[in-house]
Each structure stands twice: as C-alpha cells, then as structure tokens.
Amino acid sequence: MRLPCPFCGDRDASEFVYRGDAAPVRPATSEGFYDYVYLRENPAGPMREHWYHAQGCRNWLVVTRDTRTHEVFGAVLARGAAQ
C-alpha cells in the first residue's frame, strides 16, 4: 500500500506508523475515558486514520482510506485537519 505524504509524495506504507481512527477526541475529564480507550467502532469502509511518517518527514497525517479495499483517497497534515 502506498500513502500520499504532502511533503514527500507517494511513499510505501512501511515508512509510516499507524495510530488508528482519527475521529475519537480525548475527553477533558476522567468520565468517559474508559470508553475513549477501550470502546472503539470498527467500521468497514472509508475512514480517517492517523499515520506518522517515521521514515520520512516525521509529520502526523490524517489519511482517508477504505478499510475494505485499502484504497487511499488522500492525506493532509494532522495539525491542519478539521475534526
């Protein structure tokens, strides 16, 4: 699988570290923290994911990818991605 890095261009997925779903937002208080850590959806289809370009520019990206086919629709820098 190849991922599009905004700085480095299309790169092999082995250069990246996968963090997971980009949708969950850490709760401000301890209430709801259990759900945030342990109870996650596992959708089939397009979703936004966090990836770290460890072997390249060392930026966090939000990649939109279909979990069924691994088709990648695009990537943006995580700091500029609207949740």
Secondary structure, 3 states (H helix, E strand, C coil): CEEEECCCEEEEHHHCEEEEECCCCCCCCCCCHHHHHHCCCCCCCEEEEEEECCCCCCCEEEEEEECCCCCEEEEEEHHHCCC
